[in-house]
Each structure stands twice: as C-alpha cells, then as structure tokens.
C-alpha cells in the first residue's frame, strides 16, 4: 500500500526519533505541545517522550556544543555613558565550553567625554572597546565579552549625528532586526551577517565601522556605534554566518526607526519602538485559530474577503453524524463531534493535542490577565469576555462533545481534506476512547475550572463549574482504565488522521500528573495531592537532574502549576522550584545563550523548530510568571524576548516566520505554508504575491529542520537543486518558503500547527502591554 506523505516522513527521520521525542507530543513532527508541550519529529511509531529522552539520549539536557563557540560567559553590553551611568546588558553564566580566562577588565566610559575610567575585572578576557565619535560630548565606553560572545566597542553620544539617510536607502538582507520592533525598556540588538557556509556562501558582506539608529520620520541619526564581532570573528556553525552586533538598547523614545550602515549606505527593515509594538501581532496570532475552526463559516466581516468559506464538515455522514472508524455501517455509533480546530495543515482533530491547546490558551490568559481584550474581530468579539478565553472555550466545547457518559473521551476525529475545507464531502471517522485522551482532557477541564473564575465574569461561572465536574469524571474513568490505547494510522486504523496521537506509559503519567495538579489546585482534595507528591519525581525535570528543556514543556508546566497551588506540600514545592531554577540557569539554557549569534539558542533544529524556539522563551518566562526568583526577572525577560525577536526576523533569512503580515508592519515574511486549505498551486491561496490572496495573516510556520529530506530520495522528480535550501544547509538555514507536496515534502518545514501557534501566543503575550 502506498504511504501518504506524513507516513513516509515518519520513516525517513526514524533515526532521530528517540532523540527529539517529547511528552505526549505530535508525531507529525515538531514541538506541537498538544497536551504535552512537545513532540517527536515525524516518526511512524511512538511520537511521545519514550522515557523522556531529549537530545543527549536519556539525560534530556539537549545537545550543547561542548567547548563550542560562545559556551563560556555571556555577552555583556555596557559602556553606555551618555548620561554618566553604565547600562549593563544580559550576562550569563558559562556554558559547556572552556573556562573563562581572567582579565583586567574593560575600559569604562565616562559621563563627560574626555578620559575614561578603568572598569573592574571581568571574565572572558580583556577587551578594550573602541572609541566612538564624540558627537554630543561623550566618549564611547567599552564593555567586555566572553569566549564566543560579543564585545561591545565604543558608543558615541546620542545626539548631533544630523540627517544621515531616509527610507529610500536600500534594504540589506545582511542587517536583521525584529521587523515589528522593540519595547522601550527591552534589549535592542541588530545582527549583521556575512554568509560563509550554506546556499548563500558566495555572497559577502562586511559592515562599515559606523552604524546609526535613524529616525525614519526625519532621517536624523539619533544614536551611533561601531558594530562588534561575535565570537572574535568566528563563523557560527548553526547558521554558517560570521556576525556582528549593533546594540541600541539605550534608545527608549517611541518612534519608527531603521539601522543604517553609514559607509555601505544600506539599511535594515524599518521597525517601531513602542509599548504597544506587539499588540496587533498578538491579535493576528490568536486569529489564526479562528481560521482553523472546523464547522464554522468564515464570513467576510471576520475573515476578510480573501478567506471566506462556508462551514466545513456539516454534510451527510460528517461531524454531526460521525461514526466509529471500525463500524462505519452502524448508525448506532453516530456521534456529534462538531467543532474544534483543524489541527495543523491537515484538517483532523486530535483530542489530547486539542486539550493541550486549550490549556496553553488558558495559561496565557492566567499569566498576563490584564493584556487581553475583547476586540480581535472574531464572532465572539464584544461579548464582554476576552477573546483568548472565547477561543479556549471553543476548544472546550469540542472536548465536551467527545466526552462519553462514563467520563471517557474519544481519541481522534479523522476528517476529509479539500480546498476550501467546506468543499470536502467524504464522511468523518472517530477513534475510540483512550486513557491518554481522557487524562489530557481532565487536565484541560480542570485548568478551565480554575482560570475561567479569574476574570470575575458571571457568565463564565457556569462553564467553570461544568468543567470541574467533567474533569473529575474523566479522571475517575482514567484511573479505572489506566492503559486503554488506540494507535491510529496503524493496521485497520490506517488513515485515521495524519499524525499519531497515542502516547506511551511516560506520556500517560505526565498527563495524569498534570490532571492531578490541576484538580488539586481547584478542589484541594488530598487524593490529587497525594498522587502528585508520590509521582512527581518521575518527571524529566527531576529524574534527569534539573532538566529544564523545550522537549518537556507539559511536565514542567504541570510541576510549576502544582507548586503554585494553595496547600501544596512544601517539600515538593521546594524540590520543583530548586530543580527548575538550577536547570534554567544551567549550560543548556541561560549558560548556552552565547553560543548563538542570533541570540536564540536551540540545542537542535528539528521538525517544528519555531515551536521549540517559543518553548525555550516560555521556559525563561516561567521564572517571571511563577515568581521563582524576582532578582532574575530582568535577565530572564531579556532572554525570552530574544526568542520573540528571532521569530520576528532576527535570523539568517531576515524573515518574519508568520504568514502574510505585510499589512501588519512586516516587510519580509512567510508567503506560503503547507496546508490543505492553502494548497500548492491554488490560484487563490497558495502564495502571497502570486495567488490572489495567499494564506491569511498570522500563521507561524514550522521553521528550519536540519533533518529535512526529500519525501522520496529515490524519486527522479526530487531534484536536490529544487530543495537546497533546506537540504544540505547549516541548521538555521534549513528552511525554504515553499509549499510542495510530493516528493519534495515541505510539510516538515513549512506546515503550521495549532501547537506551534499557542506556544508562540503564550510567549508573545508576555511582551504585550
């Protein structure tokens, strides 16, 4: 039997499956958090944590480059002396590289221009910053770097550069910035790149010695400095680039700006500095889930003229009359499984993963409740409930329809595919109830019971009470039925869904711990606390030795949620907090950041790497959200922000990894994605600028995948020249803005996923004001 595209991918990348698996994740690839915050990378078999191993086989610490570039020390941006005080940038502890060489420190700046003072001793050697122009009467200061890090040269005064350029200056692909912009109090670093390895190795760019931040409205250069080399001019193996940093964190005045190379007369994309810079971006990201809604018409008033569609899967034999996959001729198996979201580029609906999406949206609300509004232009907008909660409730309502009288939940709804989705006419099929689906949903229901009470909106109280009752019924059934499984896409179930939703023993344990912790938080009952206390040490966070990893998001979040519950056992709380803080400060997280010149380190670029980036950012944000160490808040917040900047353009492609954001202040963004609706060669939706519309705004694509292969390497049609990149590139360049089906197989590169999306939404929301 001929295998479908995603099944073949499962075979192709089998060799990397165990290394990149995650808790209860999505075997379609990537880090689809689903109910578990992570996933394998498309293996045809188990897509779960398989014992919780991550990159380094068992320890779950990720593949850090021992002794690699920038493993020791962090990049310290200092010496901003225009006002007589020094502004310190992010400092990090050493990674896995060589021990720091001592030194005599760096030349400090002065507030008056003239001579300079000698700074204190620093790790990373002695780096004397260059002296910048003295415009404005201030001599540039200096700061220190570290092995593999960046040393910041002199910073000139912040006034008096005059008119130096305007928006007519050509944009260079070698000057990369967050194309949306930066918060006034955030770190602001433009990366300048010179390709050395990869598809663009024949290109070259050496920055001039003088860079300016330019007010786009006036053309006046308001800040200048000399860009400084990352890693003493070394080539970064993850990107194949030599890089420099131009830091302009001292600029906090709101406005529109660009970075200008004064000697080369090229500039970056324009961007904004503003407290509100990400508000519209967050709205578009949340709206992605509206486009993914199954069974709801997309009208022009909410979807826009380009993406209207009638309700999908409402015909005969479809969602309102869906039957068990193994008994399709028996009307007695009919169930109403209407609603939910298309899971990814495929249109299927997976229960455990849907539960995870609901949970992530609820967590995002609970962590930053004041930033959410009721005006995202979805059908529920204006009803007095923040739209992110309306979207979570959409998912909850679907889960309710899947819950059976005994409390269990059906595992999957396999849907037909068509473009647009409403044109699909084949029947749907559902899979039987499983332990993992029931536990994941119990956790989502219990989280809803807690979070829906937070806004103080009376209309949500009944939903919260109902969710708690459903959570306890699902828990009771799962406890009585601890190992009921269903592997779709195998044997008689082949073709029920595109991905493998089933997990393993460890995945079920993580779901159960999550459900127990959430239920304890709401009810305070000893049954749930006792189970969590007795079993939390099996979580990868604890068992692998303070392992805070992007592959194990669900277990980490479950532990932190339990530890924040009133009445949680103090010893358990201490153990969780200590493990998390030790892990996040370690060589695979904070200590590894200097290894990436694009400032968003990953241990590996696998299927769904953009979701892994968001997971990494969320891991840092958790220190702030859960109040683990207030003294570290600024450092953790800056670290998390760099993962946002990466997704917004600070990467080797100078690419915003969101679709079609041209009307939302991006200038170079994803134009096509692997998606059933926005199909390859569709005259309406395939590619922005070629098709009439392209895909809608705000879909996060999968991201670079260093393990990409053509779908069938033996096929003559799979011409490597057509897929290089992503084939045969440094990890960060293993991406292509394309939407090919067979045999090129773009799904492991450009497919979106609700799991990727909710992780990004959760991260971005931390920077919305």
N, C-alpha and C positions, 0 to 999 in steps of 0.2 A: 504494500500500500504506500502510495506517495505521501511523504510527510509534508505538513504545512510549514510555512516559513518559520514560525516560532518554535515548532518542534525541532526543526533542523538546527536552529541556533543552539538549542539545548544540547545537541550532540557535539556541535562544533567546539563549544567552550567548556566541555566537560572537564578538561584538565585543570581548570581554575575554580571549579565549583566549590570545593570544600573551603578553599582559602577565603572566599569572599561571601560566604553564606552569612545569614543573619537570622535574628529571632523571628520566626513565623512570617517570613517575608514573601516577596513576589518572585516566583521563578521565571517570570517573563524577563527578568533581568533588572539590574539596578538596585536602588535602595528604596524601592517602594515601601514606605513604612507600613502600609496596610495597618493591621492591628499591631504590628510589631516593630515598626520603625526601620526595617531594613530588608534586604533581600539578597538572594543569590543572583547569579548573572546569566540565567537562562538555561540552567541545566535541565535536561529532560527528566531527571529524577527529583529527589527531595530538594526543595528550594529553601529549606529552613536553616536554622542555625547549626544543625548537625553537631550539637555539643558545644556550640558557641565559639568555634574557631573563627578567627578573622584572618588577617594576612599572614601571620607568622606561625600558623599551624598549632593551635592549642592554647597559646598564651593569649591570643586575641589582642596583642599590642600593636598590630599593624606593622607594615614593612617599612621601618625607618631606615634611612641610609646611614649605616654606622660609619662614622668618620666622614660623612658626606659634606657637601657644601653647606656651610651655614649651620652645622649641627651644634656648634658651640656658641653660646652667647646670643644676644639679640641685637637688633639694630636700634641704636639709641639716637633719636633725633633731638639734638639740643642746640644750644647756642643761639636761640632766637633772642637777640639782645636789643631790639629797637626801643624797648621800654625799660631797659636796665635789668630785666629779670630773665631767667632762663626757663624755657618751656621744655619739659622732658617728654620724649615720645615713649613708645612702648619698649619696655625692657623685658627680656625673657631669660629664663634660666637656660643653661646649656642643654643641648640635645645629646645625641649619641656620638658626636664627633670627638675630636681631640680636646684635651683640657685647655682652658684659656691661658694664653700667655699673659703674664703680668705686664705692666707697663707704667709709664709715668703719668698717664692721664692725657688729657687733651687740652688744647688751648682754649680757654674760656673767652666768652665775648665780654664786651663792656657796654655800658649804657651811654657812654659819652663819645664814642668814636675813637680815636687815638689808640693808646696801647691796650693790651689785653692782659687778663689775669690768667694764672695757671690753674687749670682745673685739678680736681682730685684724682686719685688713682682709679683706674677702671680696668675691667677685664677686656680682653680682646686686643691688647697691644696698644701702642702709642700711635694715634692718628692725629696729625695736626691738620685742622681744617684750613682750607684755602681762605684767603682774604677776599671778600667780595667787594663790589663797588661801594663807595662810601656815600652814595646819594642819601640825603636825609641826615647826614652827620653821624652815621652809625657804622662802625666797622663790623663786618660779619664775624660771628663767633665760630666755634667749631665744636664737634662732638665726636664721640668715639664709636667705633663699630665693633665687630667681633668676627671670629673666623666664619667666613661665608656670609657675613652680614653686610651692612651698608654703612659707610662712614659719611657723615654729612659735612660738607665743606662750608665755606663762609656764607653767611646770609647778609646781604646788604640791607640798607634801610628800606623802609616800606613806602617811601614817598618819593616823588620827583622824577620818576622814570619818563614821564611825558607820554605822548602818543606814540605807540610803538607798532601798532597793527590793528586791523579790524577783521571782520568775518569774511572779507574777500581773500584773506591769506589762505592758501590751500591746506586742506586737512591731510595730515600724515598718518598712515596706518601704524607708524612706529611710536607714536605718542598716545598712550592709552590711559583713559580716565573712566570713572563712573559717569556714564553719559546722562544719567538723571541728575547726579550731583552729590552734595555732601551736607551734613548737618553743620551748623556754625561751630559747635564745640567738638566736632569729630576730627580725627586724624585725616589728613588730605595729602595723598601721595600719588603723583602721576608716574607711571612706569614708562621708560624709554627703552625700546628694544632694537637689537641688531640681530637678525636671524643668522644662525651659524649651522644649524642642523635641521633637516626636515624639508618639506616641499618648497619652502621659500629660502633655502640656503644660498641660492645665487643672488639674493637681494642683500643690500647692505645699507646700514645707517649708523653714522657716528654723530652723536649730538654735539652741538656747539657748546662753548664754555659758558654761555649766558642764557638763562631761561627766565621768563617773566610770566606772572599771572596777570592776565589782561582783562579789564572790564569790557565786556562785549558791547556795551551801550556807548562807551566813549572812546574805546581804543587805547585808553591810558593804562600803562603798566603799573600796577599798584604794589607789586612785590617781585623781587628778583633773587636769584641764587644760581650757583653753579651746580648742575646735576652731579650726583656722586655715584660711583660704580658699586654695584652689588658684587660681593664675593671677590673684591680686588680684580675685577675684570674677567672672572671665570665664566665659562659657558655653563648654564644650568641644564643638567641632563633631563629634567622633567619637561622642559619647554624647547630645548635646543637653542636658546637665545642668550646673548650677552645683554645685560640690562643695567640701567641707571635709574636712580630715583630723584625726582624733583619734589621736595616737600614744601607745602604751603599751608601747613596747619595753623600758622599764626593769623591767617586771614579769616575773619569771622563775620565780616559785613555781608549781609544778604545782597544777592545780585546774580547776574548772569556773567560767566567768565569763560575763558579758554586759556590753555597753556601754550605759550609761544616760544619756539626756538629762535632767538634773535638773530643768530648767524645763518641758519639754514632757511629762515623765513618760511617755516611750516608750523602748523598749529594742531592742537588736539580738537576733538569734537567739543562743542560748547556744552556747558553744564551750569547748574544752579547751586548756589549756597543759600539754604533756607531751612527754617524749622519745619516747613511743610513739604519738603522736597520729595518725599516718598508717599505722600497720601494718595495721590492719583494712581501711582504704580500699584499700591496695595489694593485699591478698588478694582483695577483691571485683573489682578491676580485672583481675587475672590470671584470675579465674574466668570472666570474660566469654568468654574463648577456649574454655573447656570447653563452654559453651552453644553456641558456634559450631562445634563439632566435627561434621563430616559422618561418617555411618556408625557412630556410637557411640550406644548407648542412653543416655538421661538418666534414671537411676533416682532415686527419691525420696531415697535415702540421700545422694546427692551433689548433685542438682539442686534438692532441695526438692519438696514435694508439688505446688506450683503449676506447675512447669516440667518435668514428666516427659514423655518421648517415646521411642518405640521408635527403633531405628537407622534412619537415613534412607538412601535410595538403594541398598538391598541387594536390590531386586526384579529380575525378569527384564529384561534389557537395560539395567540401570543400572550402578552403578560397577564391579562385578566383571566385567561383560560389556560395557563401554563400547566404542562403535565410532567410527571416524573420521567426522566430520560429513559428508564428501563421499562416503562409501561405506557408508551405514548398512545396506545389504542384504548386505554381505560379512562373513561370520563370521570371515574371516581377519584382519580389522582389530581384533578384540576385544582389549582391554587391561584389566587390573585397575588401576583408578585410584582405589581405595578410600581413604578417609581425608581428611586435610586439614581446612580450616576453611571454613565459609560466609564469603565474603569480606566482606560488609557486610550491608545489608538484603536484598540478593539472595543467592541460595544458591550462586552459581557459584564456581569455584576457578581462580584466575589464577596461573600458575607464577611469573612474575617477581615479582609482589607477595607471594606466599607466601614466596618466598626472602627478600624484604626483611623480612617479619615475623619469620622465624626469626632473621635477622641481628640485628634490633633486640633481641629477647629475649636472645640470646647476649651482645650488647654490654652490656645492662642488668646481666646477671649479672657479667660480667668487670669492670665499672666499680665495682660495690659488692658483692663476693662474700660478705661476712660477714652481710649483712642478710637473705639468702634462706633460707627454712625449708621444711620438708617436711610442712606441715600445712594446706594450703589446701583440703582436703576435695574433692580431685579423685580419680579412681580410682587414680592412682599414689601418692597421699599415703602416707607411711610406708614407702616403699621405700628410704630412705636417700639419695635424690637430691633436691636442692632442686626444688620443684615448677615453678619457672620453667624449669628445664632439661628437666623432663619435658614441659612444653608445647612447648618448642622442638624436642625430639626427635619429638613428634607431627607437627610440620610437616616435619621432615627425613625421616621415614619416608614421608610422602606424596611428597616430591620424589624419593625413591629409586624409587618405583613408576613415576614418569613418565620416568625415565632409560632410554634405549634402549641396545641392545648397542653401538652405535657411540659412545656417550657423550653424545649429544644429549638434550635434554629436550623433551617435548611442551609446547605453549604454554598450553593452557587446557582446562578441563573445564566444559562447559556443562550445568547441572543444571536439572531441572524445579522449579517452585515450588509450595508448598502450605503450609497452616497446619493442623496442625503439619507440619514437613518430612517426617516419616515417612509421611504420607498421600499424598505425590507418587508417581505411578505411571508417568509418561512416561519414556522412555529418556533416557539422558545421551548427550552427544556430545563428542568431544575434537578439538582442533585439532592440526595437525602441529607437528613440532619447529621451533624457531626459534633464531637466534643470540642474541637478547636473553634468552630463557628459559634457554638453556644457560649464558650468561655469568653471569647473576644467580644461578643455582643453583650454578655453580662457586664464586662468592664465598661463598655461604651454606655450602656444604660445607667450604670451606677455613677459614671462621671457626669452624665446628664442630670441625674437626680441631685448632684452636688452643685453643678455650675449653673443650671437654669434658675436656681434660687438666688444667685448672686445679684442680678440686676434690680431685684425688688419690684419686678413687673408681675402684677397679679395674674395676667393671662398665662404666664409660664408656670405657675404653681401646680396646676393640674397635670401638666406634662411631666414635671419633675416627680410628682407622686406616682404617676403611672410608670415612669421609667424605673423607679426603685422597685416596684412590685415585679416588673418584668426581669430586672436584674437578678432578683432573688430566685425567681422561678427557673431562669436559665442556669444559675449556679447549682441549684438543687438537682436538676437533671444531669448536669455535667459531673457532679460528684458521684452520682449513682451510676454514671456511664462514662468512666474515665478514659476510654480508649476506642471510641467509635470513630472510624476514619472513612474517608472517601477520596480516592485519587482519580480525579477527572483526567481526561486525556490519556488514560491507560486502559487497555483491554476493551471491554464492552462500552466503557465511558469515553473512548477516544473521540475527541472533537467537542466535548462539553467544555467550552471555554478555551481561550488561547493560552492561558497560563495555568500552572499547577498551584492550586490554593492550599493543598494539605500541608501540614507541618509534621514534626516528629515529637518524640517524648519531651525534649527540652523546650520546644516551642509551645507545647501544651502547658508545661509547667510555668513558663513566663506568662502566658495568658491567664493562668489560674492565680498566680501571684498578683497580677495586675487587678484582676477582678476582686480578689480578697482585699487588697489595699483600698480600692475604691469603695467597696461595700463597707469596710470598717470606717472609712472617713465619714460616710453618711450615717451609719447606724450605731457605731461604737460597740458593736457586738463582739464578745470575746472569741466566738468561733472564727471570725475572719482574722482578728489579730493573732490568734494562736497559730493559724496556718501560716501567716506571713512570717512570724517570728521563727517558726520551725524550719522554714524552707528558703528564706531569702539568701542564705549563704551559698546556695547553688547558682545564683545569678552570676553571669560572667563578670560583672563588676567586682564581686567579692572573690569568686572561685579562681579567677585568672589573675588575682593580685592587683587590685586598684585599677582595673582596666576600663577606662572611660573611652569608648570607641564609637565611631559613626555606624558600625555594623550592628550595634546592640541598643538602639535607642529605646525600644519599648521597656526592656528590663530596667534600664537606668531611670527612665521617667517614672515607672511604677515604684521603684525604690524611693525616689525623691518625694513622690506624692504621699506615700505611706508615712515617710519621716516627717512630713509637714502636718499630718493629721493630729488633732487633739486626742491625747490619750495613748499615742503610740509608745511602745516600750522604749524607755530611754537608752538602754544598751544598744538596741537595734538602730535607733536614730543616730547615735554616735558612730557606730560602725559604718553606716551608709555615708554619713557626711564626711568622715575621715577618708574613706575609700575614694569618694568622688573628688574631694579636693586634692588628694595626693595624685590621683590619676590625671586630672585636668591640668595640673601643673607640671606633669612629667614630660619625658622626652618624646612621647608620641603626640602630644598636644601642644601646650604652651612652649615647651622646650624645642619643638620641631619647627616652629613658625619661621625661623630664619633660613630654613632650607629652601624656601620658595620665594623667588624674586617677585612673584605676583602676589605675595602676601596672603595666600590662602592655601596653606599646605594640605595635601592629601597623602595618605600612605600608599594609595594605588588608584589609578584611573580605570574604573570598571564600568560595566553597563549601569547607566543611571548615575554617573559621577556628579552631575549637577545636584542631585538629591543628597549625595554624600557630602558635598560642599555645604548644603543647607544644614545637614545633620551636625557637621563639625561646628558651624556657627551656633546652632542651638545648644550644643554641649557647653560652649563657653557662656552663652546667655543664661544657662541654668544656674550658674553661680550667683548671678544677679537676681534672677526671678525667685529663687528659693532662699535668698538671703544667707548663703553659706559662708561668705567672708566679705563683709562690706568694704574692708580695706582694699580688696582686689577688684572692686566693681569697675573702676575706670579701665584697668588693664584688660579685664575680660570683655567689657563692652567694645573696646577698640579692636580686640582680636575678632570678635563676632562680626563687627562691621566690615572687616576686610573680606569676609566671605560674601557679603552682600555686594561689595564693590566688584569682586570677581565676576559674579553673575550679571552685573550691570556693565561690563565692558573692560575691566582690568584683567585681561587675559591675552594670550598671544594673537588672537584674531581681532582684538578690539571690537568684540561682538557682544551685544546685549543678548543673553540667551533666552529672551522672551520673544514671542512672535509678534510681528506687525505692530510695534509700538511707535511708529513714525508720527502718529498724531498725539503721542503722549511723551514727547521730548527726547526720544531716542533717534539717533541718526544712522546707526548701523545695527540691525537686529535680525533675528532669525526670520527667514522668509517662508520656510516650509517645514513641515513636520510629517512624520509617518502617522497617518490617521485615516481610519475608514471613511469618515465624512469628507475630509480634505484630501481626497485621494490623488495619487500620482496621475498627472495628465488631465486632471479635472479642469475644464475651461473656466470654472467659477472659483475654485478654492485651492488649487494646488500650490501656487507660488505668488507671493506678493510681487507686483510689477509685471507679471506675465499673465497669470489668470486675472479674471475680472476683479476678484476680491482678495484672494489668498485666504489663509486661516484668520480667525478673529484675533484681536489683541490678547496678550497676557498669558499664553500657554508656555510653560517652562519646558524646553526640550531636554532630552536625556543627557546630552553632554559627551565630552570626549571619552572614548573607550579604547584603551591601549590593547584590548584583546579582540578587537573587531577583526572579523574575517569575512570574505565574500560568502554569501549563503551557500554556494556550492563551488568550491575551489577548482573542481574538475570541469566545470562548465566553460565552454569556449566563450560564452557571452559575458563571463565575468572577467572583463578586461581590467587588469590591475591599474592601468592608466586612468580608468574612469573613477577609481576609488582610492586614489593616492593624492591627497589625504581622503579618508582617515587611515588607510592601510600604510604600514611601514613608517610611522611617524613617532617622534617623541610623544610621551603620554599626553601632554597638554595640547598637542596639535592633532590628536587622533579624532578629528571631528570634520564633518562636512555638512554644509547646509543643503541637504538633499532629501528626497522622498521617493527612493526607488524600492521596488518590491523584490522581484526575483530576477537574477540571482544576487544582485548587489546587496540586498538586505539592509536597508537603512534603519530598521526598527531598533537595532542595538545602539544606534547613535542619536537618532532624531525623534524617537517616539516620546510623547509626553505621558504622564501618568498622574492620576489624582494624588497618588502618594508623594510624588516629587513636589507637586503643587502645594499640598498642605504643609509640608515641611518648610518650603520657601515662604509661604504666607506667615507661618508661625515666626520664622526668623525676622522677616521684614517688619512685622508688626512691632518689634522691639525698638525700631528706629523711626516710628511714625509718631508725630506729635500734634 
